[in-house]
Amino acid sequence: MNEPSDLASHPTRMLEAGVLFGIAIDAIRDIKVHSRQGGQRSALISIVFSVIALESFVNEMTEQAQNMSPSQPAEVSTFDRTNSSPMARRRWRKFTADC
């Protein structure tokens, strides 16, 4: 666990992935037509905010992994290394551009 003095050196950050995903869920609930019927802006909003929420979640978890103490589990440091590399960022940008 982090020492109080160690925690004081890190700024407080609000995690936003849940809020963004909530917007996607609200947009889904606004869809009032049968499936396969077009012209529903709420469907597009729900898809876009779902992707944004996923990206936010991955970024927030990477940041959390970077801020953990040196005695963290091996999985956390592996997650931090794999998601912080320039190659991982390029893969993520390509993935989100394809969605």
Beta strands, then each sheet from edge to edge (+ up, - down):
end
